[in-house]
Amino acid sequence: MDPAGSVEKRSPVCGSRVTVDVDLDAEGRVGAVGMLVRACALGQASAALMGAHVVGRTPEEIAGARDELTAWLAGERSDPRDGPG
């Protein structure tokens, strides 16, 4: 069975590649995630955190978490949010 969505991203800095496949459940939440990670330690850790916390989330929740983390990394927030770790 094919996933509902699939994407591969490559880091232009180190060449790491991460492929993520997702399936959504009947309520539009992530029901399953699969990843192929060919990455440095930072990429592996990031993929592991995402994989551990994405199941059960809506696409909107995931996008919100991404935006909050991006803002924190850019110095636009004083805290990284109430996320994992």
PDB file of N, CA, C and O in Angstrom:
ATOM      1  N   MET A   1       0.844  -1.179   0.000  1.00  0.00           N
ATOM      2  CA  MET A   1       0.000   0.000   0.000  1.00  0.00           C
ATOM      3  C   MET A   1       0.891   1.245   0.000  1.00  0.00           C
ATOM      4  O   MET A   1       1.875   1.305   0.737  1.00  0.00           O
ATOM      5  N   ASP A   2       0.553   2.218  -0.810  1.00  0.00           N
ATOM      6  CA  ASP A   2       1.312   3.462  -0.895  1.00  0.00           C
ATOM      7  C   ASP A   2       0.951   4.388   0.262  1.00  0.00           C
ATOM      8  O   ASP A   2      -0.193   4.399   0.716  1.00  0.00           O
ATOM      9  N   PRO A   3       1.932   5.173   0.746  1.00  0.00           N
ATOM     10  CA  PRO A   3       1.634   6.138   1.811  1.00  0.00           C
ATOM     11  C   PRO A   3       0.768   7.277   1.282  1.00  0.00           C
ATOM     12  O   PRO A   3       0.722   7.529   0.078  1.00  0.00           O
ATOM     13  N   ALA A   4       0.081   7.966   2.200  1.00  0.00           N
ATOM     14  CA  ALA A   4      -0.725   9.126   1.820  1.00  0.00           C
ATOM     15  C   ALA A   4       0.157  10.269   1.336  1.00  0.00           C
ATOM     16  O   ALA A   4      -0.245  11.058   0.480  1.00  0.00           O
ATOM     17  N   GLY A   5       1.356  10.352   1.887  1.00  0.00           N
ATOM     18  CA  GLY A   5       2.292  11.388   1.480  1.00  0.00           C
ATOM     19  C   GLY A   5       3.715  10.928   1.680  1.00  0.00           C
ATOM     20  O   GLY A   5       4.001  10.134   2.576  1.00  0.00           O
ATOM     21  N   SER A   6       4.612  11.429   0.842  1.00  0.00           N
ATOM     22  CA  SER A   6       6.021  11.061   0.928  1.00  0.00           C
ATOM     23  C   SER A   6       6.858  12.252   0.484  1.00  0.00           C
ATOM     24  O   SER A   6       6.505  12.955  -0.463  1.00  0.00           O
ATOM     25  N   VAL A   7       7.969  12.470   1.176  1.00  0.00           N
ATOM     26  CA  VAL A   7       8.861  13.564   0.793  1.00  0.00           C
ATOM     27  C   VAL A   7      10.293  13.182   1.152  1.00  0.00           C
ATOM     28  O   VAL A   7      10.538  12.487   2.138  1.00  0.00           O
ATOM     29  N   GLU A   8      11.233  13.650   0.333  1.00  0.00           N
ATOM     30  CA  GLU A   8      12.651  13.500   0.648  1.00  0.00           C
ATOM     31  C   GLU A   8      13.257  14.892   0.712  1.00  0.00           C
ATOM     32  O   GLU A   8      13.027  15.727  -0.163  1.00  0.00           O
ATOM     33  N   LYS A   9      14.029  15.127   1.754  1.00  0.00           N
ATOM     34  CA  LYS A   9      14.726  16.403   1.913  1.00  0.00           C
ATOM     35  C   LYS A   9      16.217  16.131   2.045  1.00  0.00           C
ATOM     36  O   LYS A   9      16.636  15.128   2.621  1.00  0.00           O
ATOM     37  N   ARG A  10      17.003  17.044   1.500  1.00  0.00           N
ATOM     38  CA  ARG A  10      18.463  16.939   1.531  1.00  0.00           C
ATOM     39  C   ARG A  10      19.036  18.214   2.114  1.00  0.00           C
ATOM     40  O   ARG A  10      18.624  19.312   1.740  1.00  0.00           O
ATOM     41  N   SER A  11      19.983  18.075   3.028  1.00  0.00           N
ATOM     42  CA  SER A  11      20.669  19.226   3.595  1.00  0.00           C
ATOM     43  C   SER A  11      21.738  19.706   2.629  1.00  0.00           C
ATOM     44  O   SER A  11      22.611  18.931   2.241  1.00  0.00           O
ATOM     45  N   PRO A  12      21.684  20.969   2.236  1.00  0.00           N
ATOM     46  CA  PRO A  12      22.720  21.486   1.349  1.00  0.00           C
ATOM     47  C   PRO A  12      24.057  21.656   2.075  1.00  0.00           C
ATOM     48  O   PRO A  12      25.097  21.779   1.429  1.00  0.00           O
ATOM     49  N   VAL A  13      24.038  21.663   3.392  1.00  0.00           N
ATOM     50  CA  VAL A  13      25.260  21.862   4.170  1.00  0.00           C
ATOM     51  C   VAL A  13      26.098  20.591   4.234  1.00  0.00           C
ATOM     52  O   VAL A  13      27.301  20.621   3.975  1.00  0.00           O
ATOM     53  N   CYS A  14      25.449  19.457   4.585  1.00  0.00           N
ATOM     54  CA  CYS A  14      26.224  18.232   4.798  1.00  0.00           C
ATOM     55  C   CYS A  14      25.833  17.083   3.870  1.00  0.00           C
ATOM     56  O   CYS A  14      26.501  16.050   3.856  1.00  0.00           O
ATOM     57  N   GLY A  15      24.771  17.248   3.102  1.00  0.00           N
ATOM     58  CA  GLY A  15      24.359  16.197   2.190  1.00  0.00           C
ATOM     59  C   GLY A  15      23.456  15.136   2.788  1.00  0.00           C
ATOM     60  O   GLY A  15      23.083  14.182   2.105  1.00  0.00           O
ATOM     61  N   SER A  16      23.101  15.290   4.054  1.00  0.00           N
ATOM     62  CA  SER A  16      22.194  14.334   4.681  1.00  0.00           C
ATOM     63  C   SER A  16      20.880  14.277   3.919  1.00  0.00           C
ATOM     64  O   SER A  16      20.421  15.278   3.369  1.00  0.00           O
ATOM     65  N   ARG A  17      20.277  13.083   3.894  1.00  0.00           N
ATOM     66  CA  ARG A  17      18.983  12.891   3.231  1.00  0.00           C
ATOM     67  C   ARG A  17      18.031  12.179   4.181  1.00  0.00           C
ATOM     68  O   ARG A  17      18.405  11.221   4.857  1.00  0.00           O
ATOM     69  N   VAL A  18      16.808  12.659   4.219  1.00  0.00           N
ATOM     70  CA  VAL A  18      15.765  12.022   5.023  1.00  0.00           C
ATOM     71  C   VAL A  18      14.526  11.887   4.144  1.00  0.00           C
ATOM     72  O   VAL A  18      14.055  12.866   3.565  1.00  0.00           O
ATOM     73  N   THR A  19      14.008  10.679   4.051  1.00  0.00           N
ATOM     74  CA  THR A  19      12.764  10.414   3.332  1.00  0.00           C
ATOM     75  C   THR A  19      11.709  10.039   4.373  1.00  0.00           C
ATOM     76  O   THR A  19      11.935   9.164   5.209  1.00  0.00           O
ATOM     77  N   VAL A  20      10.567  10.702   4.315  1.00  0.00           N
ATOM     78  CA  VAL A  20       9.487  10.465   5.278  1.00  0.00           C
ATOM     79  C   VAL A  20       8.217  10.093   4.514  1.00  0.00           C
ATOM     80  O   VAL A  20       7.815  10.790   3.581  1.00  0.00           O
ATOM     81  N   ASP A  21       7.594   8.991   4.919  1.00  0.00           N
ATOM     82  CA  ASP A  21       6.299   8.552   4.399  1.00  0.00           C
ATOM     83  C   ASP A  21       5.294   8.627   5.539  1.00  0.00           C
ATOM     84  O   ASP A  21       5.600   8.228   6.663  1.00  0.00           O
ATOM     85  N   VAL A  22       4.092   9.136   5.259  1.00  0.00           N
ATOM     86  CA  VAL A  22       3.056   9.202   6.298  1.00  0.00           C
ATOM     87  C   VAL A  22       1.741   8.663   5.768  1.00  0.00           C
ATOM     88  O   VAL A  22       1.435   8.761   4.579  1.00  0.00           O
ATOM     89  N   ASP A  23       0.984   8.099   6.670  1.00  0.00           N
ATOM     90  CA  ASP A  23      -0.405   7.716   6.423  1.00  0.00           C
ATOM     91  C   ASP A  23      -1.262   8.455   7.424  1.00  0.00           C
ATOM     92  O   ASP A  23      -0.874   8.621   8.581  1.00  0.00           O
ATOM     93  N   LEU A  24      -2.423   8.900   6.984  1.00  0.00           N
ATOM     94  CA  LEU A  24      -3.357   9.596   7.865  1.00  0.00           C
ATOM     95  C   LEU A  24      -4.476   8.651   8.256  1.00  0.00           C
ATOM     96  O   LEU A  24      -4.859   7.765   7.492  1.00  0.00           O
ATOM     97  N   ASP A  25      -5.001   8.857   9.470  1.00  0.00           N
ATOM     98  CA  ASP A  25      -6.129   8.043   9.906  1.00  0.00           C
ATOM     99  C   ASP A  25      -7.426   8.687   9.433  1.00  0.00           C
ATOM    100  O   ASP A  25      -7.396   9.688   8.718  1.00  0.00           O
ATOM    101  N   ALA A  26      -8.552   8.127   9.820  1.00  0.00           N
ATOM    102  CA  ALA A  26      -9.864   8.612   9.378  1.00  0.00           C
ATOM    103  C   ALA A  26     -10.158  10.030   9.853  1.00  0.00           C
ATOM    104  O   ALA A  26     -10.995  10.718   9.268  1.00  0.00           O
ATOM    105  N   GLU A  27      -9.477  10.473  10.912  1.00  0.00           N
ATOM    106  CA  GLU A  27      -9.697  11.824  11.454  1.00  0.00           C
ATOM    107  C   GLU A  27      -8.700  12.842  10.908  1.00  0.00           C
ATOM    108  O   GLU A  27      -8.705  13.998  11.331  1.00  0.00           O
ATOM    109  N   GLY A  28      -7.853  12.430   9.980  1.00  0.00           N
ATOM    110  CA  GLY A  28      -6.887  13.340   9.385  1.00  0.00           C
ATOM    111  C   GLY A  28      -5.621  13.521  10.202  1.00  0.00           C
ATOM    112  O   GLY A  28      -4.841  14.437   9.940  1.00  0.00           O
ATOM    113  N   ARG A  29      -5.408  12.665  11.185  1.00  0.00           N
ATOM    114  CA  ARG A  29      -4.190  12.709  12.000  1.00  0.00           C
ATOM    115  C   ARG A  29      -3.183  11.704  11.444  1.00  0.00           C
ATOM    116  O   ARG A  29      -3.553  10.743  10.769  1.00  0.00           O
ATOM    117  N   VAL A  30      -1.921  11.939  11.736  1.00  0.00           N
ATOM    118  CA  VAL A  30      -0.889  10.991  11.304  1.00  0.00           C
ATOM    119  C   VAL A  30      -1.135   9.667  12.020  1.00  0.00           C
ATOM    120  O   VAL A  30      -1.115   9.601  13.249  1.00  0.00           O
ATOM    121  N   GLY A  31      -1.365   8.627  11.248  1.00  0.00           N
ATOM    122  CA  GLY A  31      -1.617   7.307  11.815  1.00  0.00           C
ATOM    123  C   GLY A  31      -0.377   6.444  11.832  1.00  0.00           C
ATOM    124  O   GLY A  31      -0.239   5.568  12.686  1.00  0.00           O
ATOM    125  N   ALA A  32       0.531   6.682  10.891  1.00  0.00           N
ATOM    126  CA  ALA A  32       1.777   5.918  10.814  1.00  0.00           C
ATOM    127  C   ALA A  32       2.817   6.759  10.088  1.00  0.00           C
ATOM    128  O   ALA A  32       2.495   7.562   9.212  1.00  0.00           O
ATOM    129  N   VAL A  33       4.061   6.556  10.473  1.00  0.00           N
ATOM    130  CA  VAL A  33       5.166   7.263   9.828  1.00  0.00           C
ATOM    131  C   VAL A  33       6.297   6.270   9.594  1.00  0.00           C
ATOM    132  O   VAL A  33       6.584   5.419  10.435  1.00  0.00           O
ATOM    133  N   GLY A  34       6.927   6.398   8.443  1.00  0.00           N
ATOM    134  CA  GLY A  34       8.103   5.597   8.122  1.00  0.00           C
ATOM    135  C   GLY A  34       9.187   6.528   7.620  1.00  0.00           C
ATOM    136  O   GLY A  34       8.899   7.503   6.925  1.00  0.00           O
ATOM    137  N   MET A  35      10.433   6.235   7.968  1.00  0.00           N
ATOM    138  CA  MET A  35      11.527   7.117   7.571  1.00  0.00           C
ATOM    139  C   MET A  35      12.724   6.313   7.086  1.00  0.00           C
ATOM    140  O   MET A  35      13.014   5.230   7.595  1.00  0.00           O
ATOM    141  N   LEU A  36      13.397   6.853   6.112  1.00  0.00           N
ATOM    142  CA  LEU A  36      14.694   6.366   5.678  1.00  0.00           C
ATOM    143  C   LEU A  36      15.644   7.523   5.938  1.00  0.00           C
ATOM    144  O   LEU A  36      15.556   8.565   5.288  1.00  0.00           O
ATOM    145  N   VAL A  37      16.552   7.341   6.889  1.00  0.00           N
ATOM    146  CA  VAL A  37      17.433   8.423   7.331  1.00  0.00           C
ATOM    147  C   VAL A  37      18.871   8.081   6.963  1.00  0.00           C
ATOM    148  O   VAL A  37      19.442   7.109   7.457  1.00  0.00           O
ATOM    149  N   ARG A  38      19.435   8.888   6.099  1.00  0.00           N
ATOM    150  CA  ARG A  38      20.846   8.779   5.724  1.00  0.00           C
ATOM    151  C   ARG A  38      21.463  10.128   6.074  1.00  0.00           C
ATOM    152  O   ARG A  38      21.651  10.992   5.217  1.00  0.00           O
ATOM    153  N   ALA A  39      21.772  10.280   7.359  1.00  0.00           N
ATOM    154  CA  ALA A  39      22.106  11.610   7.846  1.00  0.00           C
ATOM    155  C   ALA A  39      23.199  11.565   8.906  1.00  0.00           C
ATOM    156  O   ALA A  39      23.541  10.513   9.446  1.00  0.00           O
ATOM    157  N   CYS A  40      23.726  12.740   9.177  1.00  0.00           N
ATOM    158  CA  CYS A  40      24.689  12.922  10.253  1.00  0.00           C
ATOM    159  C   CYS A  40      23.966  12.738  11.600  1.00  0.00           C
ATOM    160  O   CYS A  40      22.756  12.515  11.630  1.00  0.00           O
ATOM    161  N   ALA A  41      24.694  12.831  12.682  1.00  0.00           N
ATOM    162  CA  ALA A  41      24.120  12.623  14.020  1.00  0.00           C
ATOM    163  C   ALA A  41      22.990  13.611  14.296  1.00  0.00           C
ATOM    164  O   ALA A  41      21.973  13.235  14.879  1.00  0.00           O
ATOM    165  N   LEU A  42      23.152  14.859  13.890  1.00  0.00           N
ATOM    166  CA  LEU A  42      22.104  15.857  14.126  1.00  0.00           C
ATOM    167  C   LEU A  42      20.845  15.508  13.331  1.00  0.00           C
ATOM    168  O   LEU A  42      19.737  15.610  13.856  1.00  0.00           O
ATOM    169  N   GLY A  43      21.003  15.106  12.095  1.00  0.00           N
ATOM    170  CA  GLY A  43      19.860  14.713  11.280  1.00  0.00           C
ATOM    171  C   GLY A  43      19.169  13.478  11.827  1.00  0.00           C
ATOM    172  O   GLY A  43      17.941  13.391  11.818  1.00  0.00           O
ATOM    173  N   GLN A  44      19.955  12.524  12.303  1.00  0.00           N
ATOM    174  CA  GLN A  44      19.385  11.311  12.887  1.00  0.00           C
ATOM    175  C   GLN A  44      18.598  11.638  14.156  1.00  0.00           C
ATOM    176  O   GLN A  44      17.499  11.122  14.361  1.00  0.00           O
ATOM    177  N   ALA A  45      19.158  12.485  14.991  1.00  0.00           N
ATOM    178  CA  ALA A  45      18.474  12.863  16.236  1.00  0.00           C
ATOM    179  C   ALA A  45      17.188  13.627  15.938  1.00  0.00           C
ATOM    180  O   ALA A  45      16.160  13.375  16.565  1.00  0.00           O
ATOM    181  N   SER A  46      17.236  14.543  14.998  1.00  0.00           N
ATOM    182  CA  SER A  46      16.046  15.318  14.634  1.00  0.00           C
ATOM    183  C   SER A  46      14.951  14.414  14.082  1.00  0.00           C
ATOM    184  O   SER A  46      13.780  14.557  14.435  1.00  0.00           O
ATOM    185  N   ALA A  47      15.335  13.487  13.219  1.00  0.00           N
ATOM    186  CA  ALA A  47      14.364  12.552  12.645  1.00  0.00           C
ATOM    187  C   ALA A  47      13.762  11.657  13.729  1.00  0.00           C
ATOM    188  O   ALA A  47      12.564  11.373  13.708  1.00  0.00           O
ATOM    189  N   ALA A  48      14.584  11.219  14.664  1.00  0.00           N
ATOM    190  CA  ALA A  48      14.085  10.369  15.750  1.00  0.00           C
ATOM    191  C   ALA A  48      13.077  11.108  16.622  1.00  0.00           C
ATOM    192  O   ALA A  48      12.047  10.544  16.992  1.00  0.00           O
ATOM    193  N   LEU A  49      13.366  12.365  16.954  1.00  0.00           N
ATOM    194  CA  LEU A  49      12.421  13.162  17.750  1.00  0.00           C
ATOM    195  C   LEU A  49      11.112  13.361  17.004  1.00  0.00           C
ATOM    196  O   LEU A  49      10.033  13.189  17.572  1.00  0.00           O
ATOM    197  N   MET A  50      11.207  13.720  15.742  1.00  0.00           N
ATOM    198  CA  MET A  50       9.996  13.928  14.949  1.00  0.00           C
ATOM    199  C   MET A  50       9.195  12.635  14.863  1.00  0.00           C
ATOM    200  O   MET A  50       7.981  12.645  15.066  1.00  0.00           O
ATOM    201  N   GLY A  51       9.857  11.530  14.565  1.00  0.00           N
ATOM    202  CA  GLY A  51       9.173  10.251  14.442  1.00  0.00           C
ATOM    203  C   GLY A  51       8.506   9.807  15.728  1.00  0.00           C
ATOM    204  O   GLY A  51       7.457   9.163  15.696  1.00  0.00           O
ATOM    205  N   ALA A  52       9.100  10.143  16.853  1.00  0.00           N
ATOM    206  CA  ALA A  52       8.554   9.739  18.152  1.00  0.00           C
ATOM    207  C   ALA A  52       7.329  10.551  18.557  1.00  0.00           C
ATOM    208  O   ALA A  52       6.552  10.115  19.406  1.00  0.00           O
ATOM    209  N   HIS A  53       7.146  11.728  17.959  1.00  0.00           N
ATOM    210  CA  HIS A  53       6.079  12.621  18.422  1.00  0.00           C
ATOM    211  C   HIS A  53       5.061  13.019  17.366  1.00  0.00           C
ATOM    212  O   HIS A  53       4.136  13.769  17.679  1.00  0.00           O
ATOM    213  N   VAL A  54       5.187  12.555  16.139  1.00  0.00           N
ATOM    214  CA  VAL A  54       4.301  12.999  15.067  1.00  0.00           C
ATOM    215  C   VAL A  54       3.005  12.180  14.986  1.00  0.00           C
ATOM    216  O   VAL A  54       1.971  12.707  14.574  1.00  0.00           O
ATOM    217  N   VAL A  55       3.050  10.900  15.373  1.00  0.00           N
ATOM    218  CA  VAL A  55       1.856  10.053  15.271  1.00  0.00           C
ATOM    219  C   VAL A  55       0.771  10.589  16.209  1.00  0.00           C
ATOM    220  O   VAL A  55       1.013  10.862  17.385  1.00  0.00           O
ATOM    221  N   GLY A  56      -0.423  10.727  15.650  1.00  0.00           N
ATOM    222  CA  GLY A  56      -1.556  11.256  16.407  1.00  0.00           C
ATOM    223  C   GLY A  56      -1.765  12.746  16.249  1.00  0.00           C
ATOM    224  O   GLY A  56      -2.756  13.285  16.743  1.00  0.00           O
ATOM    225  N   ARG A  57      -0.853  13.423  15.570  1.00  0.00           N
ATOM    226  CA  ARG A  57      -0.946  14.881  15.374  1.00  0.00           C
ATOM    227  C   ARG A  57      -1.609  15.204  14.034  1.00  0.00           C
ATOM    228  O   ARG A  57      -1.533  14.430  13.079  1.00  0.00           O
ATOM    229  N   THR A  58      -2.257  16.358  13.991  1.00  0.00           N
ATOM    230  CA  THR A  58      -2.829  16.843  12.736  1.00  0.00           C
ATOM    231  C   THR A  58      -1.742  17.569  11.942  1.00  0.00           C
ATOM    232  O   THR A  58      -0.737  17.994  12.512  1.00  0.00           O
ATOM    233  N   PRO A  59      -1.937  17.710  10.641  1.00  0.00           N
ATOM    234  CA  PRO A  59      -0.978  18.494   9.860  1.00  0.00           C
ATOM    235  C   PRO A  59      -0.820  19.922  10.395  1.00  0.00           C
ATOM    236  O   PRO A  59       0.274  20.483  10.345  1.00  0.00           O
ATOM    237  N   GLU A  60      -1.898  20.504  10.902  1.00  0.00           N
ATOM    238  CA  GLU A  60      -1.832  21.862  11.454  1.00  0.00           C
ATOM    239  C   GLU A  60      -0.979  21.907  12.719  1.00  0.00           C
ATOM    240  O   GLU A  60      -0.216  22.852  12.921  1.00  0.00           O
ATOM    241  N   GLU A  61      -1.105  20.888  13.571  1.00  0.00           N
ATOM    242  CA  GLU A  61      -0.288  20.828  14.783  1.00  0.00           C
ATOM    243  C   GLU A  61       1.190  20.683  14.435  1.00  0.00           C
ATOM    244  O   GLU A  61       2.048  21.305  15.060  1.00  0.00           O
ATOM    245  N   ILE A  62       1.472  19.870  13.448  1.00  0.00           N
ATOM    246  CA  ILE A  62       2.860  19.666  13.030  1.00  0.00           C
ATOM    247  C   ILE A  62       3.437  20.956  12.457  1.00  0.00           C
ATOM    248  O   ILE A  62       4.565  21.328  12.780  1.00  0.00           O
ATOM    249  N   ALA A  63       2.676  21.635  11.615  1.00  0.00           N
ATOM    250  CA  ALA A  63       3.136  22.903  11.034  1.00  0.00           C
ATOM    251  C   ALA A  63       3.348  23.955  12.123  1.00  0.00           C
ATOM    252  O   ALA A  63       4.309  24.721  12.062  1.00  0.00           O
ATOM    253  N   GLY A  64       2.468  23.997  13.108  1.00  0.00           N
ATOM    254  CA  GLY A  64       2.622  24.947  14.214  1.00  0.00           C
ATOM    255  C   GLY A  64       3.884  24.685  15.016  1.00  0.00           C
ATOM    256  O   GLY A  64       4.598  25.621  15.376  1.00  0.00           O
ATOM    257  N   ALA A  65       4.165  23.419  15.301  1.00  0.00           N
ATOM    258  CA  ALA A  65       5.382  23.060  16.030  1.00  0.00           C
ATOM    259  C   ALA A  65       6.620  23.443  15.223  1.00  0.00           C
ATOM    260  O   ALA A  65       7.595  23.958  15.771  1.00  0.00           O
ATOM    261  N   ARG A  66       6.569  23.186  13.911  1.00  0.00           N
ATOM    262  CA  ARG A  66       7.688  23.561  13.031  1.00  0.00           C
ATOM    263  C   ARG A  66       7.933  25.067  13.077  1.00  0.00           C
ATOM    264  O   ARG A  66       9.074  25.513  13.193  1.00  0.00           O
ATOM    265  N   ASP A  67       6.854  25.850  12.984  1.00  0.00           N
ATOM    266  CA  ASP A  67       6.983  27.303  12.979  1.00  0.00           C
ATOM    267  C   ASP A  67       7.524  27.827  14.304  1.00  0.00           C
ATOM    268  O   ASP A  67       8.336  28.752  14.320  1.00  0.00           O
ATOM    269  N   GLU A  68       7.077  27.239  15.420  1.00  0.00           N
ATOM    270  CA  GLU A  68       7.563  27.662  16.729  1.00  0.00           C
ATOM    271  C   GLU A  68       9.043  27.333  16.905  1.00  0.00           C
ATOM    272  O   GLU A  68       9.801  28.145  17.437  1.00  0.00           O
ATOM    273  N   LEU A  69       9.453  26.154  16.464  1.00  0.00           N
ATOM    274  CA  LEU A  69      10.854  25.771  16.561  1.00  0.00           C
ATOM    275  C   LEU A  69      11.719  26.663  15.671  1.00  0.00           C
ATOM    276  O   LEU A  69      12.798  27.090  16.081  1.00  0.00           O
ATOM    277  N   THR A  70      11.250  26.944  14.462  1.00  0.00           N
ATOM    278  CA  THR A  70      11.979  27.829  13.556  1.00  0.00           C
ATOM    279  C   THR A  70      12.168  29.205  14.169  1.00  0.00           C
ATOM    280  O   THR A  70      13.253  29.781  14.080  1.00  0.00           O
ATOM    281  N   ALA A  71      11.119  29.740  14.793  1.00  0.00           N
ATOM    282  CA  ALA A  71      11.196  31.056  15.432  1.00  0.00           C
ATOM    283  C   ALA A  71      12.194  31.035  16.587  1.00  0.00           C
ATOM    284  O   ALA A  71      12.955  31.986  16.764  1.00  0.00           O
ATOM    285  N   TRP A  72      12.197  29.963  17.372  1.00  0.00           N
ATOM    286  CA  TRP A  72      13.133  29.862  18.490  1.00  0.00           C
ATOM    287  C   TRP A  72      14.571  29.806  17.982  1.00  0.00           C
ATOM    288  O   TRP A  72      15.444  30.499  18.506  1.00  0.00           O
ATOM    289  N   LEU A  73      14.818  28.984  16.964  1.00  0.00           N
ATOM    290  CA  LEU A  73      16.169  28.876  16.414  1.00  0.00           C
ATOM    291  C   LEU A  73      16.645  30.193  15.806  1.00  0.00           C
ATOM    292  O   LEU A  73      17.843  30.473  15.796  1.00  0.00           O
ATOM    293  N   ALA A  74      15.711  31.007  15.297  1.00  0.00           N
ATOM    294  CA  ALA A  74      16.052  32.297  14.704  1.00  0.00           C
ATOM    295  C   ALA A  74      16.176  33.400  15.753  1.00  0.00           C
ATOM    296  O   ALA A  74      16.481  34.545  15.416  1.00  0.00           O
ATOM    297  N   GLY A  75      15.940  33.059  17.032  1.00  0.00           N
ATOM    298  CA  GLY A  75      16.031  34.052  18.096  1.00  0.00           C
ATOM    299  C   GLY A  75      14.798  34.928  18.221  1.00  0.00           C
ATOM    300  O   GLY A  75      14.846  35.977  18.864  1.00  0.00           O
ATOM    301  N   GLU A  76      13.695  34.512  17.614  1.00  0.00           N
ATOM    302  CA  GLU A  76      12.456  35.288  17.650  1.00  0.00           C
ATOM    303  C   GLU A  76      11.554  34.887  18.808  1.00  0.00           C
ATOM    304  O   GLU A  76      10.523  35.521  19.033  1.00  0.00           O
ATOM    305  N   ARG A  77      11.926  33.843  19.547  1.00  0.00           N
ATOM    306  CA  ARG A  77      11.189  33.369  20.724  1.00  0.00           C
ATOM    307  C   ARG A  77      12.199  33.139  21.835  1.00  0.00           C
ATOM    308  O   ARG A  77      13.355  32.802  21.579  1.00  0.00           O
ATOM    309  N   SER A  78      11.747  33.326  23.082  1.00  0.00           N
ATOM    310  CA  SER A  78      12.650  33.095  24.197  1.00  0.00           C
ATOM    311  C   SER A  78      12.672  31.654  24.668  1.00  0.00           C
ATOM    312  O   SER A  78      13.576  31.248  25.399  1.00  0.00           O
ATOM    313  N   ASP A  79      11.669  30.870  24.247  1.00  0.00           N
ATOM    314  CA  ASP A  79      11.632  29.472  24.626  1.00  0.00           C
ATOM    315  C   ASP A  79      11.282  28.614  23.408  1.00  0.00           C
ATOM    316  O   ASP A  79      10.647  29.097  22.471  1.00  0.00           O
ATOM    317  N   PRO A  80      11.692  27.351  23.421  1.00  0.00           N
ATOM    318  CA  PRO A  80      11.462  26.509  22.253  1.00  0.00           C
ATOM    319  C   PRO A  80      10.060  25.960  22.146  1.00  0.00           C
ATOM    320  O   PRO A  80       9.749  25.320  21.141  1.00  0.00           O
ATOM    321  N   ARG A  81       9.195  26.171  23.118  1.00  0.00           N
ATOM    322  CA  ARG A  81       7.818  25.701  23.247  1.00  0.00           C
ATOM    323  C   ARG A  81       7.787  24.516  24.163  1.00  0.00           C
ATOM    324  O   ARG A  81       8.835  24.005  24.560  1.00  0.00           O
ATOM    325  N   ASP A  82       6.614  24.073  24.504  1.00  0.00           N
ATOM    326  CA  ASP A  82       6.457  22.900  25.350  1.00  0.00           C
ATOM    327  C   ASP A  82       6.493  21.659  24.503  1.00  0.00           C
ATOM    328  O   ASP A  82       5.478  20.984  24.329  1.00  0.00           O
ATOM    329  N   GLY A  83       7.646  21.357  23.979  1.00  0.00           N
ATOM    330  CA  GLY A  83       7.786  20.187  23.115  1.00  0.00           C
ATOM    331  C   GLY A  83       8.659  19.130  23.755  1.00  0.00           C
ATOM    332  O   GLY A  83       9.107  19.289  24.891  1.00  0.00           O
ATOM    333  N   PRO A  84       8.896  18.081  23.051  1.00  0.00           N
ATOM    334  CA  PRO A  84       9.713  16.998  23.594  1.00  0.00           C
ATOM    335  C   PRO A  84      11.144  17.442  23.830  1.00  0.00           C
ATOM    336  O   PRO A  84      11.734  18.146  23.010  1.00  0.00           O
ATOM    337  N   GLY A  85      11.691  17.025  24.954  1.00  0.00           N
ATOM    338  CA  GLY A  85      13.103  17.268  25.254  1.00  0.00           C
ATOM    339  C   GLY A  85      13.432  18.705  25.426  1.00  0.00           C
ATOM    340  O   GLY A  85      14.586  19.047  25.683  1.00  0.00           O
TER     341      GLY A  85
END
